[in-house]
């Protein structure tokens, strides 16, 4: 019997089979979940192609989290497939080029607003879309990157991740009475398409394995997937508003 037997799980953010979300989707299926995936814009065809690499075929629905029309439509699309949703994985993030790199002061509000909308407010937008279908409680799980410190080059994406963390806490407060949990997994750096878009990402690669007490492999997302699947399951029934670090222990050790 799998951890997610009979659970209906919505997975966002699958682009390639190197995506963190793909690792979660694959393991979720292996643990008995029924899946739908979402994709957006030019990435939709990539999501459809990558979905065919899963152990079992999964439908893919278009979802741009900045579009109210898309959010309404995806709820309708999923309701035609399932009578309820049990869990949602938030694996969505984007920041314009001006928000990343060496110059924190360069970004203007128009760019920062995009980063916060897509990377943080989108968690609440997913709740708008799917909470009406979570009639038996459930779990929202988001992918995060620890933001207790300022990182080189991460800049406004770091600010957006801090906003994501706060959004998750407020959703935990708001949705707890409905039996819906909201938690984040703060993952160590993994080589994905998203990571490649961050200037200076190799700086993280070079130091993480040395400093993390348990070590860290930037090519292996298995531990991240296991944490997300566990939080999507019924095995954390009284955990909400939490940030679970899956980073080899890096966050706990001083330089």
SEVO-314074 format. One record per atom (N, C-alpha, C, CB): residue in three letters; x, y, z. Coordinates in steps of 0.001 Angstrom, whole numbers, padded with zeros to 6 digits, always signed. Glycine has a CB too. Layout:
BEGIN
ALAXYZ ...
//
This chain:
BEGIN
UNK+000837-001186+000000 UNK+000000+000000+000000 UNK+000879+001245+000000 UNK-000951+000001+001214 UNK+000647+002151-000973 UNK+001471+003342-001091 UNK+000982+004476-000204 UNK+001510+003797-002523 UNK+001867+005430+000054 UNK+001520+006582+000894 UNK+000374+007400+000310 UNK+002736+007472+001082 UNK+000262+007401-001014 UNK-000750+008238-001667 UNK-001813+007423-002397 UNK-000084+009180-002643 UNK-002029+006193-001966 UNK-003045+005353-002616 UNK-004390+006062-002679 UNK-003194+004021-001873 UNK-004924+006186-003896 UNK-006240+006772-004091 UNK-006293+008284-003999 UNK-007162+006210-003108 UNK-005151+008948-003753 UNK-005133+010404-003646 UNK-005103+011041-005041 UNK-003917+010871-002813 UNK-005817+012146-005177 UNK-005825+012915-006417 UNK-004949+014149-006227 UNK-007282+013317-006826 UNK-003837+014210-006964 UNK-002819+015229-006735 UNK-002597+016058-008004 UNK-001496+014576-006280 UNK-002615+017370-007849 UNK-002300+018294-008941 UNK-000832+018702-008811 UNK-003244+019557-008916 UNK-000083+018544-009899 UNK+001337+018877-009903 UNK+001585+020018-010890 UNK+002197+017634-010268 UNK+002118+021122-010412 UNK+002522+022223-011284 UNK+004039+022180-011468 UNK+002072+023600-010698 UNK+004518+022853-012494 UNK+005948+023105-012618 UNK+006788+022034-013257 UNK+006478+023353-011327 UNK+006176+021042-013893 UNK+006962+020035-014607 UNK+007325+020586-015987 UNK+006174+018685-014731 UNK+008611+020747-016245 UNK+009083+021139-017577 UNK+009854+019997-018222 UNK+009969+022401-017495 UNK+010909+019548-017559 UNK+011684+018420-018059 UNK+011760+017357-016970 UNK+013108+018867-018502 UNK+012373+016221-017315 UNK+012491+015171-016300 UNK+013568+015501-015265 UNK+012804+013830-016965 UNK+014247+016653-015421 UNK+015156+017137-014384 UNK+014459+018075-013411 UNK+016341+017841-015014 UNK+013209+018442-013691 UNK+012469+019339-012801 UNK+012228+018674-011451 UNK+011128+019752-013438 UNK+012330+019467-010386 UNK+011990+018930-009070 UNK+010572+018381-009070 UNK+012143+020010-007987 UNK+009665+019080-009755 UNK+008267+018648-009784 UNK+008110+017300-010471 UNK+007408+019689-010486 UNK+008956+017004-011466 UNK+008872+015693-012120 UNK+009228+014593-011134 UNK+009805+015632-013350 UNK+010270+014813-010334 UNK+010639+013820-009332 UNK+009512+013558-008354 UNK+011871+014264-008584 UNK+008801+014620-007962 UNK+007652+014461-007063 UNK+006538+013694-007770 UNK+007134+015843-006580 UNK+006257+014064-009015 UNK+005183+013406-009772 UNK+005456+011912-009932 UNK+005024+014061-011154 UNK+006678+011569-010293 UNK+007039+010164-010502 UNK+006879+009364-009213 UNK+008484+010051-011018 UNK+007414+009896-008120 UNK+007311+009175-006853 UNK+005861+009113-006374 UNK+008192+009841-005786 UNK+005107+010186-006593 UNK+003698+010188-006185 UNK+002941+009075-006897 UNK+003043+011555-006481 UNK+003187+008903-008192 UNK+002539+007793-008911 UNK+002978+006445-008348 UNK+002863+007863-010416 UNK+004254+006307-008073 UNK+004755+005044-007523 UNK+004141+004749-006158 UNK+006281+005080-007410 UNK+003712+005812-005456 UNK+003067+005645-004150 UNK+001541+005614-004251 UNK+003492+006766-003218 UNK+001018+005476-005490 UNK-000405+005210-005666 UNK-001278+006385-006035 UNK-000919+004640-004457 UNK-000697+007568-006274 UNK-001502+008754-006559 UNK-002017+008771-007990 UNK-000694+010004-006295 UNK-003172+009407-008157 UNK-003663+009814-009466 UNK-003182+011247-009690 UNK-005242+009702-009565 UNK-002708+011552-010893 UNK-002121+012857-011143 UNK-002779+013596-012294 UNK-000664+012711-011416 UNK-002805+014926-012188 UNK-002892+015803-013353 UNK-001747+016793-013235 UNK-004293+016537-013443 UNK-001214+017209-014376 UNK-000149+018195-014431 UNK-000690+019476-015045 UNK+001061+017665-015236 UNK-000027+020589-014742 UNK-000368+021843-015404 UNK+000892+022431-016025 UNK-001016+022847-014406 UNK+000687+023191-017096 UNK+001786+023880-017760 UNK+001289+025196-018309 UNK+002392+023016-018883 UNK+002217+026062-018688 UNK+001820+027396-019127 UNK+002639+027860-020318 UNK+001959+028388-017989 UNK+001990+028616-021196 UNK+002676+029294-022290 UNK+003488+028365-023150 UNK+003559+030356-021752 UNK+004706+028820-023477 UNK+005573+028011-024340 UNK+006021+026735-023653 UNK+006790+028814-024767 UNK+005928+026700-022326 UNK+006325+025501-021603 UNK+005293+024390-021616 UNK+006630+025852-020207 UNK+004079+024694-022107 UNK+003009+023693-022077 UNK+003378+022465-022900 UNK+001701+024295-022596 UNK+003951+022672-024088 UNK+004320+021530-024922 UNK+005431+020712-024267 UNK+004762+022005-026313 UNK+006343+021389-023552 UNK+007379+020668-022810 UNK+006755+019803-021721 UNK+008389+021654-022193 UNK+005793+020348-021006 UNK+005111+019595-019954 UNK+004421+018377-020544 UNK+004091+020483-019219 UNK+003737+018563-021668 UNK+003036+017438-022311 UNK+004019+016356-022728 UNK+002239+017922-023538 UNK+005159+016763-023259 UNK+006167+015786-023682 UNK+006743+015045-022478 UNK+007296+016481-024465 UNK+007042+015783-021414 UNK+007652+015171-020230 UNK+006654+014285-019490 UNK+008190+016252-019288 UNK+005370+014628-019550 UNK+004344+013814-018884 UNK+004345+012389-019409 UNK+002958+014436-019075 UNK+004747+012226-020656 UNK+004778+010878-021248 UNK+005917+010030-020683 UNK+004917+010975-022768 UNK+006831+010657-019932 UNK+007931+009908-019327 UNK+007570+009369-017941 UNK+009167+010789-019230 UNK+006412+009734-017443 UNK+005964+009223-016149 UNK+005605+007743-016257 UNK+004756+010032-015635 UNK+005591+007027-015141 UNK+005225+005606-015184 UNK+003857+005372-015818 UNK+005238+005027-013783 UNK+002914+006307-015619 UNK+001571+006206-016207 UNK+001215+007545-016841 UNK+000504+005799-015129 UNK+000476+007533-017952 UNK+000085+008796-018586 UNK-000723+009657-017618 UNK-000732+008529-019869 UNK-000503+010969-017677 UNK-001249+011912-016828 UNK-001733+013061-017698 UNK-000364+012444-015641 UNK-002999+013463-017547 UNK-003489+014603-018328 UNK-002754+015878-017959 UNK-004991+014790-018118 UNK-002627+016777-018931 UNK-001973+018070-018732 UNK-002963+019170-019081 UNK-000675+018192-019596 UNK-003146+020108-018155 UNK-004057+021233-018381 UNK-003257+022539-018391 UNK-005173+021276-017285 UNK-003683+023463-019214 UNK-003012+024758-019291 UNK-003364+025601-018071 UNK-003401+025499-020590 UNK-002340+026212-017468 UNK-002585+027082-016316 UNK-001504+028147-016227 UNK-002639+026262-015011 UNK-001878+029369-016544 UNK-001059+030542-016263 UNK-001595+031128-014955 UNK-001102+031604-017457 UNK-000793+031082-013894 UNK-001299+031461-012574 UNK-001577+032954-012449 UNK-000316+031046-011513 UNK-001205+033741-013441 UNK-001529+035169-013410 UNK-002858+035468-014080 UNK-000430+035970-014078 UNK-003523+034431-014606 UNK-004773+034618-015343 UNK-005958+034063-014562 UNK-004689+033947-016719 UNK-006885+034936-014186 UNK-008097+034491-013488 UNK-008887+033527-014347 UNK-008973+035688-013104 UNK-008912+033782-015638 UNK-009631+032892-016558 UNK-009041+031482-016522 UNK-009583+033450-017996 UNK-007703+031385-016534 UNK-007058+030076-016480 UNK-007362+029363-015160 UNK-005544+030224-016663 UNK-007326+030107-014074 UNK-007564+029515-012756 UNK-008981+028968-012646 UNK-007316+030547-011655 UNK-009944+029699-013204 UNK-011332+029212-013209 UNK-011474+027986-014105 UNK-012292+030323-013679 UNK-010813+028047-015270 UNK-010957+026955-016229 UNK-010306+025671-015735 UNK-010359+027352-017564 UNK-009124+025785-015093 UNK-008455+024571-014642 UNK-009254+023891-013541 UNK-007041+024890-014151 UNK-009940+024668-012704 UNK-010814+024056-011698 UNK-011908+023235-012377 UNK-011444+025139-010787 UNK-012492+023802-013415 UNK-013538+023093-014161 UNK-012962+021845-014834 UNK-014178+024025-015221 UNK-011769+021974-015447 UNK-011144+020834-016135 UNK-010873+019688-015165 UNK-009832+021267-016813 UNK-010319+020023-013982 UNK-009993+018982-013013 UNK-011269+018358-012447 UNK-009128+019557-011876 UNK-012305+019158-012252 UNK-013572+018638-011728 UNK-014220+017659-012689 UNK-014532+019778-011437 UNK-013904+017777-013974 UNK-014437+016813-014946 UNK-013713+015470-014876 UNK-014331+017381-016360 UNK-012493+015473-014310 UNK-011700+014246-014196 UNK-011932+013568-012844 UNK-010203+014555-014383 UNK-011992+014377-011769 UNK-012089+013854-010404 UNK-013257+014490-009667 UNK-010782+014102-009635 UNK-013729+013794-008630 UNK-014773+014374-007783 UNK-014194+015218-006656 UNK-015643+013277-007203 UNK-012861+015156-006454 UNK-012217+015945-005412 UNK-010727+016041-005719 UNK-012458+015321-004005 UNK-010061+016984-005062 UNK-008598+017093-005074 UNK-008097+016900-003652 UNK-008127+018475-005653 UNK-007034+016103-003507 UNK-006478+015833-002187 UNK-005178+016594-001919 UNK-006236+014354-002032 UNK-004503+017001-002967 UNK-003236+017691-002753 UNK-002800+018459-003983 UNK-002162+016706-002357 UNK-002010+019513-003745 UNK-001492+020348-004824 UNK-000020+020639-004544 UNK-002314+021675-004960 UNK+000820+020439-005555 UNK+002220+020816-005462 UNK+002436+022138-006183 UNK+003129+019716-006049 UNK+002929+023132-005456 UNK+003297+024425-006036 UNK+004788+024383-006359 UNK+002957+025619-005058 UNK+005108+024391-007640 UNK+006503+024406-008087 UNK+006621+025458-009183 UNK+006966+022985-008603 UNK+006313+026685-008823 UNK+006210+027780-009776 UNK+007072+028936-009300 UNK+004739+028227-009955 UNK+007937+029431-010164 UNK+008746+030579-009816 UNK+009319+031225-011059 UNK+009859+030181-008868 UNK+009391+032527-011039 UNK+009995+033263-012155 UNK+010358+034654-011686 UNK+009037+033330-013376 UNK+011510+035138-012132 UNK+011906+036528-011903 UNK+012547+037054-013178 UNK+012887+036654-010687 UNK+012174+038244-013614 UNK+012840+038849-014770 UNK+014337+038986-014536 UNK+012234+040218-015080 UNK+015076+039083-015615 UNK+016535+039118-015541 UNK+017046+040220-014615 UNK+017116+039308-016926 UNK+016375+041369-014619 UNK+016819+042500-013789 UNK+016756+042187-012297 UNK+015970+043727-014084 UNK+015964+041174-011917 UNK+015794+040832-010503 UNK+016887+039914-009982 UNK+014452+040182-010290 UNK+017726+039389-010884 UNK+018761+038439-010507 UNK+020131+039000-010874 UNK+018528+037074-011192 UNK+021175+038441-010289 UNK+022520+038877-010653 UNK+023200+039636-009539 UNK+022472+039731-011884 UNK+024093+040542-009918 UNK+024959+041187-008936 UNK+024439+042519-008415 UNK+026299+041394-009527 UNK+023403+043078-009058 UNK+022959+044427-008701 UNK+021536+044401-008154 UNK+023041+045363-009919 UNK+021404+044333-006828 UNK+020084+044294-006206 UNK+019292+045561-006507 UNK+020215+044106-004697 UNK+019973+046692-006642 UNK+019308+047984-006818 UNK+018787+048192-008238 UNK+020261+049102-006463 UNK+019172+047344-009172 UNK+018823+047575-010578 UNK+017343+047348-010869 UNK+019650+046676-011466 UNK+016715+046428-010171 UNK+015331+046060-010483 UNK+014369+047172-010106 UNK+014943+044772-009760 UNK+013411+047446-010993 UNK+012338+048396-010727 UNK+011066+047630-010357 UNK+012092+049315-011958 UNK+010073+048351-009841 UNK+008879+047696-009331 UNK+008193+046818-010365 UNK+007916+048722-008830 UNK+008151+047248-011618 UNK+007471+046441-012638 UNK+008059+045037-012717 UNK+007563+047122-014008 UNK+009386+044935-012592 UNK+010029+043613-012616 UNK+009787+042864-011309 UNK+011542+043753-012868 UNK+009935+043562-010198 UNK+009742+042920-008888 UNK+008308+042407-008742 UNK+010072+043911-007743 UNK+007346+043182-009244 UNK+005944+042778-009152 UNK+005706+041456-009872 UNK+005036+043864-009735 UNK+006349+041283-011013 UNK+006216+040023-011757 UNK+006767+038866-010929 UNK+006953+040107-013122 UNK+007947+039081-010346 UNK+008574+038018-009547 UNK+007697+037614-008371 UNK+009945+038471-009037 UNK+007143+038575-007667 UNK+006325+038269-006490 UNK+004988+037655-006895 UNK+006089+039538-005657 UNK+004405+038144-007980 UNK+003128+037596-008440 UNK+003267+036120-008805 UNK+002607+038392-009646 UNK+004261+035822-009637 UNK+004398+034450-010143 UNK+004992+033512-009090 UNK+005272+034437-011400 UNK+005894+034011-008268 UNK+006621+033131-007347 UNK+005995+033005-005973 UNK+008009+033616-007193 UNK+005157+033969-005567 UNK+004605+033954-004205 UNK+003082+033998-004194 UNK+005149+035127-003410 UNK+002502+035023-004802 UNK+001040+035137-004815 UNK+000400+033923-005498 UNK+000610+036434-005530 UNK+001152+033285-006386 UNK+000624+032126-007106 UNK+000211+030992-006175 UNK+001652+031620-008090 UNK+000810+030908-004985 UNK+000385+029871-004032 UNK-001050+030120-003599 UNK+001320+029839-002796 UNK-001363+031385-003311 UNK-002740+031735-002971 UNK-003652+031528-004178 UNK-002824+033195-002477 UNK-003162+031823-005391 UNK-003960+031626-006598 UNK-004304+030149-006794 UNK-003213+032163-007825 UNK-003342+029266-006528 UNK-003635+027831-006619 UNK-004677+027424-005586 UNK-002353+027003-006427 UNK-004611+028024-004407 UNK-005646+027752-003404 UNK-007014+028209-003902 UNK-005307+028450-002072 UNK-007070+029384-004533 UNK-008331+029852-005125 UNK-008891+028825-006097 UNK-008125+031194-005842 UNK-007994+028250-006909 UNK-008432+027318-007948 UNK-008887+025987-007376 UNK-007319+027086-008941 UNK-008162+025450-006393 UNK-008377+024049-006034 UNK-008997+023800-004661 UNK-007094+023345-006098 UNK-008941+024769-003767 UNK-009570+024547-002459 UNK-011059+024211-002585 UNK-009395+025784-001578 UNK-011816+024826-003522 UNK-013222+024421-003659 UNK-013400+022934-003974 UNK-013880+025239-004744 UNK-012352+022293-004516 UNK-012428+020860-004828 UNK-011845+019993-003711 UNK-011696+020572-006134 UNK-011263+020629-002695 UNK-010643+019873-001598 UNK-011677+019667-000496 UNK-009379+020614-001041 UNK-012683+018911-000821 UNK-013857+018748+000039 UNK-013620+017788+001198 UNK-015023+018263-000779 UNK-012505+017085+001164 UNK-012183+016140+002233 UNK-010866+016519+002905 UNK-012106+014705+001681 UNK-010587+017824+002981 UNK-009299+018270+003487 UNK-008217+018044+002456 UNK-008952+017552+004784 UNK-006974+018157+002876 UNK-005891+017916+001929 UNK-004645+018692+002271 UNK-006330+018264+000542 UNK-003769+018825+001279 UNK-002443+019370+001527 UNK-001964+020206+000348 UNK-001453+018247+001811 UNK-001491+021417+000662 UNK-000758+022241-000291 UNK+000715+022143+000083 UNK-001263+023741-000286 UNK+001556+021848-000890 UNK+002998+021758-000645 UNK+003705+022612-001689 UNK+003501+020267-000695 UNK+004589+023501-001232 UNK+005333+024360-002145 UNK+006831+024121-002037 UNK+005019+025821-001870 UNK+007520+024323-003152 UNK+008976+024211-003170 UNK+009594+025575-002898 UNK+009472+023648-004526 UNK+010548+025604-001984 UNK+011094+026845-001447 UNK+012621+026773-001491 UNK+010587+027097+000010 UNK+013250+027913-001197 UNK+014696+027964-000995 UNK+014918+028839+000226 UNK+015464+028522-002272 UNK+015617+028320+001208 UNK+015764+028990+002501 UNK+016120+030466+002345 UNK+016829+028292+003332 UNK+015386+031332+003067 UNK+015632+032760+002952 UNK+015815+033434+004299 UNK+014505+033413+002215 UNK+016487+032743+005191 UNK+016852+033365+006456 UNK+018081+034249+006302 UNK+017102+032302+007517 UNK+018752+034132+005152 UNK+019913+034987+004852 UNK+019780+035502+003421 UNK+021268+034201+005041 UNK+020584+036516+003077 UNK+020648+037017+001706 UNK+021716+036229+000945 UNK+020960+038552+001681 UNK+021362+035769-000247 UNK+022256+034936-001053 UNK+022885+035750-002183 UNK+021492+033729-001629 UNK+024083+035386-002621 UNK+024651+036011-003814 UNK+023748+035766-005019 UNK+026070+035473-004088 UNK+023510+036799-005801 UNK+022832+036713-007097 UNK+021339+036417-007031 UNK+023480+035671-007911 UNK+020847+035879-005925 UNK+019433+035462-005854 UNK+018506+036675-005753 UNK+019205+034525-004645 UNK+018950+037676-005043 UNK+018325+038999-005005 UNK+016815+038985-004845 UNK+018662+039733-006239 UNK+016071+039497-005832 UNK+014620+039666-005662 UNK+013861+038350-005698 UNK+014080+040578-006733 UNK+014477+037310-006240 UNK+013847+035993-006111 UNK+013874+035557-004649 UNK+014564+034942-007008 UNK+014923+035944-003938 UNK+014958+035681-002504 UNK+013843+036402-001770 UNK+016296+036088-001930 UNK+013598+037652-002152 UNK+012492+038401-001554 UNK+011171+037702-001858 UNK+012466+039860-002076 UNK+011014+037250-003104 UNK+009784+036555-003499 UNK+009610+035261-002714 UNK+009794+036258-005005 UNK+010715+034548-002468 UNK+010611+033310-001688 UNK+010229+033605-000242 UNK+011937+032535-001733 UNK+010726+034709+000295 UNK+010303+035102+001643 UNK+008811+035391+001665 UNK+011091+036337+002126 UNK+008316+036029+000607 UNK+006875+036277+000496 UNK+006107+034968+000376 UNK+006574+037178-000711 UNK+006683+033996-000351 UNK+006055+032674-000456 UNK+005930+032033+000918 UNK+006865+031759-001395 UNK+006976+032136+001718 UNK+006949+031542+003049 UNK+005860+032169+003913 UNK+008308+031696+003726 UNK+005725+033485+003840 UNK+004678+034155+004610 UNK+003295+033784+004089 UNK+004868+035675+004563 UNK+003155+033709+002763 UNK+001871+033323+002172 UNK+001444+031942+002653 UNK+001957+033344+000638 UNK+002383+031021+002720 UNK+002070+029663+003181 UNK+001578+029675+004623 UNK+003301+028755+003055 UNK+002205+030491+005464 UNK+001759+030562+006867 UNK+000330+031100+006972 UNK+002714+031453+007689 UNK+000039+032132+006189 UNK-001312+032695+006251 UNK-002348+031731+005664 UNK-001361+034035+005504 UNK-001963+030972+004631 UNK-002880+029954+004116 UNK-003108+028864+005156 UNK-002333+029341+002814 UNK-002053+028507+005890 UNK-002206+027510+006962 UNK-003245+027975+007966 UNK-000857+027252+007675 UNK-003176+029251+008340 UNK-004142+029805+009290 UNK-005554+029819+008708 UNK-003731+031222+009697 UNK-005644+030208+007447 UNK-006955+030380+006818 UNK-007630+029047+006515 UNK-006816+031182+005540 UNK-006848+028076+006075 UNK-007424+026826+005557 UNK-007434+025694+006575 UNK-006662+026384+004341 UNK-006742+025878+007700 UNK-006714+024831+008720 UNK-008090+024376+009174 UNK-005948+025307+009901 UNK-009035+025294+009404 UNK-010368+024853+009828 UNK-011074+023954+008806 UNK-011227+026057+010103 UNK-010620+023959+007559 UNK-011195+023066+006537 UNK-010416+021754+006435 UNK-011214+023767+005168 UNK-009422+021581+007304 UNK-008613+020364+007255 UNK-007564+020385+006163 UNK-009496+019176+007064 UNK-007209+021579+005676 UNK-006231+021712+004596 UNK-004942+022268+005183 UNK-006769+022634+003447 UNK-003843+021579+004942 UNK-002532+021979+005435 UNK-001757+022722+004340 UNK-001739+020745+005919 UNK-000857+023611+004750 UNK+000018+024319+003808 UNK+001431+024303+004356 UNK-000467+025784+003568 UNK+002327+023664+003621 UNK+003719+023527+004045 UNK+004661+023732+002862 UNK+003957+022147+004684 UNK+005900+024059+003175 UNK+006924+024254+002153 UNK+008093+023318+002398 UNK+007403+025714+002130 UNK+008765+022951+001316 UNK+010006+022183+001384 UNK+011120+023082+000867 UNK+009913+020842+000553 UNK+012034+023468+001758 UNK+013171+024292+001375 UNK+014296+023373+000919 UNK+013632+025207+002554 UNK+014431+023271-000393 UNK+015366+022316-000982 UNK+016746+022936-001150 UNK+014845+021821-002331 UNK+017766+022105-001045 UNK+019098+022528-001439 UNK+019158+022696-002950 UNK+020156+021520-000962 UNK+020246+023235-003478 UNK+020344+023495-004920 UNK+020398+022197-005725 UNK+021584+024343-005220 UNK+019573+022135-006752 UNK+019536+020991-007669 UNK+019605+021536-009084 UNK+018244+020114-007459 UNK+020364+020877-009936 UNK+020527+021329-011316 UNK+019227+021120-012097 UNK+021698+020580-012000 UNK+018490+022180-012291 UNK+017253+022168-013067 UNK+017304+023314-014059 UNK+015998+022278-012147 UNK+016297+023390-014944 UNK+016229+024519-015865 UNK+016121+025833-015108 UNK+015045+024362-016817 UNK+015352+025823-014029 UNK+015192+027040-013230 UNK+016522+027465-012626 UNK+014151+026825-012120 UNK+017303+026502-012135 UNK+018589+026836-011527 UNK+019541+027443-012549 UNK+019218+025594-010897 UNK+019491+026940-013773 UNK+020390+027457-014805 UNK+020136+028928-015111 UNK+020245+026642-016074 UNK+018934+029413-014809 UNK+018606+030814-015091 UNK+019106+031757-014012 UNK+017114+030975-015246 UNK+019678+031213-012930 UNK+020167+032036-011822 UNK+021658+032303-012019 UNK+019906+031340-010448 UNK+022050+033560-012253 UNK+023480+033865-012388 UNK+024223+033456-011120 UNK+023697+035374-012678 UNK+025374+032853-011293 UNK+026171+032479-010128 UNK+025705+031222-009425 UNK+026176+033589-009161 UNK+024845+030430-010063 UNK+024343+029211-009413 UNK+025487+028288-009011 UNK+023375+028467-010343 UNK+026559+028304-009787 UNK+027672+027398-009475 UNK+028315+027708-008125 UNK+028726+027476-010568 UNK+028127+028952-007643 UNK+028645+029272-006311 UNK+027994+028402-005244 UNK+028417+030752-005990 UNK+026687+028098-005443 UNK+025991+027219-004508 UNK+026527+025794-004632 UNK+024467+027247-004762 UNK+026710+025352-005858 UNK+027179+023987-006096 UNK+028513+023734-005408 UNK+027306+023720-007596 UNK+029406+024715-005505 UNK+030775+024509-005047 UNK+030878+024337-003535 UNK+031632+025662-005479 UNK+029970+024978-002780 UNK+030133+024956-001317 UNK+029151+024041-000601 UNK+029986+026342-000774 UNK+028036+023705-001242 UNK+026954+023047-000506 UNK+027355+021678+000026 UNK+025739+022906-001391 UNK+027968+020869-000831 UNK+028318+019512-000411 UNK+029354+019538+000709 UNK+028849+018703-001603 UNK+030278+020497+000653 UNK+031311+020572+001685 UNK+030734+020959+003039 UNK+032383+021568+001282 UNK+029748+021849+003047 UNK+029254+022386+004319 UNK+028099+021578+004896 UNK+028819+023816+004136 UNK+027304+020933+004060 UNK+026145+020187+004552 UNK+026602+018959+005340 UNK+025231+019764+003377 UNK+026168+018801+006586 UNK+026609+017657+007400 UNK+026323+016300+006750 UNK+025938+017709+008752 UNK+025205+016209+006041 UNK+024853+014950+005386 UNK+025369+014875+003955 UNK+023353+014765+005394 UNK+026063+015926+003521 UNK+026476+015987+002130 UNK+025311+016384+001237 UNK+027050+014648+001685 UNK+025612+016690-000014 UNK+024558+017108-000934 UNK+024983+016853-002367 UNK+024215+018591-000734 UNK+024081+016239-003138 UNK+024327+015944-004555 UNK+023401+016819-005398 UNK+024099+014418-004870 UNK+023966+017771-006124 UNK+023142+018720-006888 UNK+022461+018066-008085 UNK+023993+019883-007365 UNK+022766+016811-008350 UNK+022128+016109-009476 UNK+021033+015147-009019 UNK+023176+015342-010272 UNK+020766+015079-007718 UNK+019822+014088-007194 UNK+018705+014782-006402 UNK+020558+013057-006298 UNK+017482+014705-006919 UNK+016338+015349-006260 UNK+015480+014359-005471 UNK+015475+016054-007294 UNK+015978+013136-005267 UNK+015178+012101-004618 UNK+014699+012502-003232 UNK+015971+010831-004522 UNK+015585+013087-002434 UNK+015215+013446-001063 UNK+014124+014508-001048 UNK+016440+013944-000292 UNK+014196+015440-001983 UNK+013175+016483-002089 UNK+011828+015861-002436 UNK+013572+017534-003150 UNK+011829+014954-003402 UNK+010587+014284-003809 UNK+009975+013516-002643 UNK+010851+013330-004987 UNK+010800+012819-001874 UNK+010283+012037-000743 UNK+009623+012941+000299 UNK+011418+011226-000091 UNK+010241+014089+000571 UNK+009660+015010+001552 UNK+008320+015544+001059 UNK+010623+016178+001835 UNK+008248+015909-000215 UNK+006991+016442-000755 UNK+005886+015396-000725 UNK+007195+016942-002187 UNK+006221+014172-001108 UNK+005221+013101-001103 UNK+004743+012832+000323 UNK+005800+011808-001731 UNK+005659+012840+001279 UNK+005264+012623+002672 UNK+004301+013711+003140 UNK+006502+012585+003581 UNK+004578+014961+002784 UNK+003704+016063+003197 UNK+002365+016042+002465 UNK+004395+017396+002958 UNK+002342+015505+001264 UNK+001078+015369+000528 UNK+000231+014218+001072 UNK+001355+015150-000965 UNK+000872+013320+001804 UNK+000175+012148+002340 UNK-000518+012492+003659 UNK+001162+010978+002545 UNK-001073+011461+004281 UNK-001736+011626+005584 UNK-000771+011443+006762 UNK-002887+010632+005710 UNK+000522+011342+006483 UNK+001479+011034+007535 UNK+001899+012260+008343 UNK+002694+010389+006936 UNK+001474+013459+007919 UNK+001725+014680+008706 UNK+000398+015384+008962 UNK+002725+015638+007968 UNK-000526+014740+009674 UNK-001886+015264+009798 UNK-001988+016541+010632 UNK-002766+014218+010397 UNK-001004+016820+011477 UNK-001078+017987+012351 UNK+000070+018960+012097 UNK-001073+017549+013808 UNK+000645+018898+010901 UNK+001745+019792+010534 UNK+001273+020756+009465 UNK+002974+018992+010039 UNK+001312+022044+009774 UNK+000944+023065+008787 UNK+001682+024359+009109 UNK-000601+023300+008769 UNK+001864+025187+008091 UNK+002621+026413+008263 UNK+004105+026172+008447 UNK+002093+027173+009428 UNK+004562+024982+008094 UNK+005944+024571+008364 UNK+006820+024726+007115 UNK+005980+023110+008859 UNK+008123+024917+007354 UNK+009135+024873+006298 UNK+010081+023732+006634 UNK+009908+026246+006165 UNK+010045+022685+005830 UNK+010894+021516+006045 UNK+012147+021665+005185 UNK+010132+020189+005704 UNK+013290+021710+005811 UNK+014544+021852+005066 UNK+015031+020488+004591 UNK+015626+022535+005937 UNK+015223+020381+003300 UNK+015800+019168+002706 UNK+017031+019634+001935 UNK+014757+018395+001759 UNK+018111+019827+002677 UNK+019307+020469+002117 UNK+020594+019869+002669 UNK+019280+021963+002400 UNK+020494+018653+003204 UNK+021669+018031+003804 UNK+022073+018629+005127 UNK+022807+018118+002874 UNK+021250+019544+005655 UNK+021565+020204+006917 UNK+022346+021494+006764 UNK+022330+019278+007780 UNK+022540+021954+005536 UNK+023325+023158+005259 UNK+022827+024361+006069 UNK+023278+023482+003763 UNK+021514+024509+006147 UNK+020942+025702+006793 UNK+021277+025796+008278 UNK+019438+025709+006622 UNK+021627+024672+008878 UNK+021824+024618+010330 UNK+023264+024859+010753 UNK+021374+023287+010853 UNK+024178+024993+009786 UNK+025607+025031+010095 UNK+026207+026371+009675 UNK+026345+023871+009395 UNK+026892+027046+010562 UNK+027514+028317+010254 UNK+028721+028174+009334 UNK+027922+029000+011523 UNK+029066+029268+008683 UNK+030215+029233+007755 UNK+031517+029196+008539 UNK+030201+030461+006802 
//
